[in-house]
Amino acid sequence: MEIIEYRPRPDQLVYTFGGAEPVMRIKPGTALKLWSEDAFNNALTAVEDLSSEKVNLNFVNPQTGPFFVEGAEPGDTLALHIVDLTPARSYGASATIPFFGGLTSTDRTAFLQDPLPDTTWIYHVDSARSTVGFQARFGDFEVALPLEPMLGTVGVAPPGGEVRSSLVPERFGGNMDAPEVKAGTTVYLGVNQPGALFSIGDGHYRQGEGEACGTAVEGAMHSTILVELIKGGAPAWPRLETDGEWMAVGSSRPMEDSWRIGQVEMVRWFGELFGLHQMDAYQLLTQTAQAPIANAVDANYSVVVKARKSLFPQADAYGGLHADLRRRSAELLSH
């Protein structure tokens, strides 16, 4: 197994999916050890730092990549297995950004009101206890929350030569902000351009479902990723697999369309896994699916549709690739 380490310089960070030259070419089967900057470009390091003064909204969600995967062609399936996610700093930041978030008016849901207070929270990481500490800004309350690292952005270049902001989730992946994109998860993405041109970023030390205020506990991240390629079989929308679940992610507006996309993709996946007629898959999914909201704040909203493997007969997605990647992941971690 080839292992490549890569830490981008600030001038090598990219802020789009598509439109950027690859930072390197890699072969399927490669393990990448990557560093990524936080969503704010480390502009918020103290509670006195305000997003309106410190954060340049033209340069948020910096991406590490893109990586050109040799042999990847449109119609193929890129598999990215997340081996490990470890905070790269001893602190993370969250903020209420004026006119951004799920519980305030925005430029799209506009009201005649002042913005909520521009406020920053700094969470300190306790690595020994695997916690991040919340401290109230308007009182004395504090609590240690479990550290649950995830990647807010994982995506490939869009089709048709499009260039999309790293703030947007869509069928190419992108800023899905799904807590399920964590260590132990395999992400399946349809390849749209030669080489796939995938990138990652937007590390979160933890995040609730929906990312209500618009920012998680944002932090720089060390990520170990196993890269594989499946010829053909490209899913229409991102799919996720863990030891216990199959999942599909829909991203659109309004949110019910995100839910519909994820449901339709799971109906298709049930057909592939069990050879079911579309109507039977629709009925079975109706009685088994769970559908947590990943984010309700981005340019598109993301919904994850889940099916628990324990409810169904044994089935191997993509020839059992997830289980194989889990074995390789264990070998990598043991060295």
C-alpha positions in Angstrom: 0.0 0.0 0.0 1.5 3.3 -1.1 1.2 6.0 1.6 1.4 9.6 0.6 1.5 12.6 3.0 0.4 16.0 1.8 0.0 19.3 3.6 -1.0 22.2 1.3 0.6 25.7 1.7 -2.0 28.4 2.1 -1.6 29.4 -1.6 -2.4 25.8 -2.6 -5.8 25.7 -0.9 -8.7 25.7 -3.3 -12.3 27.0 -2.8 -14.2 25.2 -5.5 -15.1 21.8 -6.8 -13.9 21.8 -10.4 -11.8 24.5 -12.1 -8.6 23.7 -10.2 -5.5 21.8 -11.4 -4.7 18.6 -9.5 -2.1 18.8 -6.8 -0.9 15.3 -7.6 -1.8 12.1 -9.4 -2.4 9.0 -7.3 -3.2 5.3 -8.0 -6.2 3.5 -6.7 -5.3 1.7 -3.5 -3.3 4.6 -2.2 -3.5 5.8 1.4 -3.4 9.6 1.8 -2.5 11.3 5.0 -3.8 14.9 4.6 -4.0 18.1 6.5 -6.8 20.5 6.0 -7.5 24.1 7.2 -10.6 25.0 9.1 -13.6 26.6 7.4 -12.6 30.1 8.6 -9.0 29.8 7.4 -8.0 30.0 11.1 -9.3 33.6 11.3 -11.2 33.0 14.6 -8.9 32.0 17.4 -10.4 34.0 20.3 -13.9 35.0 21.4 -13.0 38.6 20.6 -12.6 37.7 16.9 -15.8 38.5 15.0 -16.6 36.9 11.7 -17.8 40.2 10.2 -14.3 41.6 10.8 -12.0 38.6 10.4 -13.6 36.2 7.9 -13.3 36.8 4.2 -16.4 35.0 2.8 -14.7 34.7 -0.6 -12.2 32.3 1.1 -14.1 30.0 3.3 -14.2 26.1 3.3 -10.7 25.8 1.9 -10.1 22.4 0.2 -7.1 20.1 0.3 -6.8 18.8 -3.3 -7.9 18.1 -5.9 -6.3 14.7 -6.5 -6.3 13.0 -9.9 -7.0 9.3 -9.6 -5.4 7.4 -12.4 -7.8 5.4 -14.4 -10.9 7.2 -13.2 -13.3 8.0 -16.0 -16.8 9.5 -16.2 -19.3 6.8 -15.1 -16.9 5.2 -12.7 -17.4 5.1 -8.9 -14.8 6.7 -6.6 -14.6 5.1 -3.2 -13.1 7.1 -0.3 -12.7 5.2 2.9 -12.1 7.4 6.0 -9.5 5.6 8.1 -8.9 8.3 10.7 -9.8 11.9 11.6 -7.7 13.6 14.3 -8.0 17.3 15.3 -4.9 19.2 14.1 -5.3 22.0 16.7 -6.1 22.2 20.4 -9.2 24.4 19.7 -12.1 24.8 17.3 -14.3 27.7 16.6 -18.0 28.3 15.9 -19.8 31.5 15.2 -23.1 33.1 14.4 -22.5 35.0 11.1 -24.8 37.9 10.4 -27.8 36.8 8.2 -26.5 33.2 7.9 -27.9 30.1 9.7 -31.0 28.1 10.2 -32.8 30.3 12.8 -32.2 33.8 11.4 -33.4 35.6 8.2 -31.0 35.2 5.3 -30.5 36.7 1.9 -32.9 34.1 0.6 -35.4 34.1 3.5 -35.5 37.8 4.0 -37.2 39.7 6.8 -37.1 43.3 8.1 -35.0 42.6 11.1 -31.5 43.2 12.5 -29.0 40.3 12.3 -28.5 38.1 15.4 -25.4 39.2 17.4 -22.1 38.4 15.6 -20.7 36.1 18.2 -17.7 33.6 18.4 -17.3 30.6 20.6 -14.0 28.8 21.1 -14.0 25.2 22.0 -10.9 23.8 23.7 -10.0 20.2 22.8 -9.1 17.8 25.6 -7.3 15.0 23.7 -6.9 12.8 26.8 -10.6 12.8 27.5 -11.7 13.1 23.8 -13.9 16.1 24.5 -14.5 19.7 23.3 -15.5 22.2 25.9 -18.5 24.5 25.4 -18.4 27.8 27.4 -21.4 30.1 27.3 -20.8 33.7 26.1 -23.8 35.1 27.9 -23.6 33.3 31.2 -21.5 30.9 33.3 -22.7 27.6 31.8 -20.1 25.1 30.5 -20.1 21.5 29.5 -17.6 19.0 28.0 -19.0 17.4 24.8 -17.7 14.2 23.2 -15.2 14.8 20.4 -16.8 13.4 17.1 -14.6 14.4 14.2 -16.1 14.5 10.7 -15.5 16.1 7.3 -18.0 18.7 6.2 -16.8 18.6 2.6 -15.9 15.6 0.4 -16.5 15.9 -3.3 -15.4 15.4 -6.9 -15.3 17.8 -9.9 -18.9 18.4 -11.2 -20.0 17.4 -14.7 -20.0 19.6 -17.8 -16.9 21.5 -16.8 -18.8 23.3 -14.0 -17.0 25.1 -11.2 -19.0 25.1 -7.9 -18.3 26.9 -4.6 -16.9 24.7 -1.8 -20.0 26.0 0.2 -22.4 24.1 -2.0 -23.5 20.4 -1.7 -24.8 18.7 -4.8 -24.7 15.4 -6.7 -20.9 15.7 -6.8 -20.8 15.7 -3.0 -19.3 18.9 -1.7 -20.4 20.7 1.5 -22.8 18.0 2.7 -22.0 18.6 6.4 -23.2 15.1 7.2 -22.0 13.8 10.6 -21.9 10.3 9.1 -18.8 11.3 7.1 -16.5 10.1 9.8 -13.9 7.5 10.5 -15.1 4.0 9.4 -17.3 5.4 6.6 -16.9 4.7 2.9 -18.0 7.5 0.6 -19.1 6.5 -2.9 -19.1 9.3 -5.5 -19.9 9.2 -9.2 -16.9 10.3 -11.4 -17.8 13.2 -13.7 -14.4 14.2 -15.1 -11.2 12.2 -16.0 -9.3 11.6 -12.8 -12.3 12.3 -10.6 -10.5 15.4 -9.1 -11.6 14.9 -5.5 -10.9 17.1 -2.5 -11.7 17.2 1.2 -11.9 19.8 3.9 -14.2 21.6 6.4 -13.2 19.5 9.4 -15.6 19.6 12.2 -14.7 18.4 15.7 -18.4 17.8 16.3 -21.7 18.9 14.9 -25.4 18.3 15.6 -27.7 17.2 12.8 -28.8 20.2 10.8 -25.8 22.4 11.8 -28.4 24.9 13.1 -26.4 28.1 13.4 -24.5 27.4 10.2 -21.1 26.6 11.7 -20.0 23.4 13.6 -17.0 23.3 15.9 -14.7 24.1 13.0 -11.2 22.9 13.1 -8.1 22.0 11.1 -7.9 18.2 10.6 -5.5 15.4 10.1 -7.3 12.9 7.8 -6.2 9.4 6.6 -8.1 8.4 3.5 -8.0 5.1 1.5 -8.7 5.7 -2.2 -10.3 3.1 -4.5 -11.9 3.0 -7.9 -14.8 0.9 -9.2 -15.1 0.8 -12.9 -18.7 1.8 -13.9 -21.6 1.8 -11.5 -21.6 5.5 -10.8 -24.3 6.5 -8.3 -26.5 9.4 -9.3 -25.9 11.0 -5.8 -23.4 10.4 -3.0 -23.7 7.1 -1.1 -22.2 6.2 2.2 -21.6 2.8 3.8 -20.6 1.9 7.4 -20.5 -1.5 9.1 -24.1 -1.0 10.1 -25.8 1.1 7.5 -26.3 2.0 3.8 -27.0 5.7 3.2 -27.7 8.1 0.4 -27.4 11.9 0.5 -29.7 14.3 -1.3 -28.9 18.0 -1.5 -31.3 20.6 -2.9 -33.9 23.2 -2.1 -36.6 23.0 -0.8 -35.6 20.4 1.8 -38.3 18.0 0.9 -36.6 17.6 -2.5 -33.4 16.7 -0.7 -35.4 14.0 1.2 -36.9 12.8 -2.1 -33.5 12.6 -3.8 -32.1 10.4 -0.9 -35.2 8.2 -0.9 -35.1 7.6 -4.7 -31.3 6.8 -4.5 -32.0 4.3 -1.8 -34.8 2.7 -3.9 -32.3 2.3 -6.7 -29.7 0.9 -4.2 -32.2 -1.6 -2.9 -32.8 -2.8 -6.4 -29.0 -3.3 -6.9 -28.5 -5.0 -3.5 -31.6 -7.3 -3.5 -32.8 -7.5 -7.1 -36.1 -5.8 -6.1 -38.6 -4.3 -8.4 -38.8 -0.5 -8.0 -42.3 -0.8 -6.3 -41.2 -3.4 -3.9 -38.1 -1.4 -3.0 -40.3 1.7 -2.5 -42.5 -0.2 -0.1 -39.7 -1.8 1.8 -37.9 1.6 2.2 -41.1 3.2 3.4 -41.1 0.8 6.4 -37.3 0.9 7.2 -35.7 4.2 6.3 -34.4 6.9 8.7 -33.8 10.4 7.3 -31.7 12.8 9.5 -31.1 16.3 8.3 -27.4 16.9 7.6 -27.6 20.6 7.1 -30.3 23.2 6.9 -28.0 26.2 6.2 -26.0 25.7 3.0 -26.8 26.9 -0.5 -28.5 23.5 -0.8 -29.9 21.6 2.2 -28.7 18.0 2.7 -30.7 15.0 4.0 -29.2 11.6 4.7 -31.5 8.6 4.1 -30.4 5.5 6.0 -31.1 1.8 6.0 -29.9 -0.4 8.8 -28.1 -3.5 7.5 -29.4 -5.6 10.4 -32.9 -5.4 9.1 -32.1 -7.1 5.8 -30.5 -10.3 4.4 -26.8 -10.2 3.9 -25.8 -8.2 0.8 -22.5 -6.8 -0.4 -22.5 -3.4 -2.0 -19.9 -2.9 -4.8 -18.6 -6.5 -4.4 -18.0 -6.1 -0.6 -15.5 -3.2 -1.1 -16.4 -1.6 2.2 -15.4 -4.7 4.2 -12.2 -5.0 2.3 -11.4 -1.3 2.9 -12.1 -1.8 6.6 -9.5 -4.7 6.7 -7.0 -2.5 4.9 -7.7 0.3 7.3 -7.0 -1.9 10.3 -3.7 -2.9 8.8 -2.8 0.7 8.2 -3.7 1.7 11.7 -1.7 -1.1 13.2 1.6 0.1 11.7 
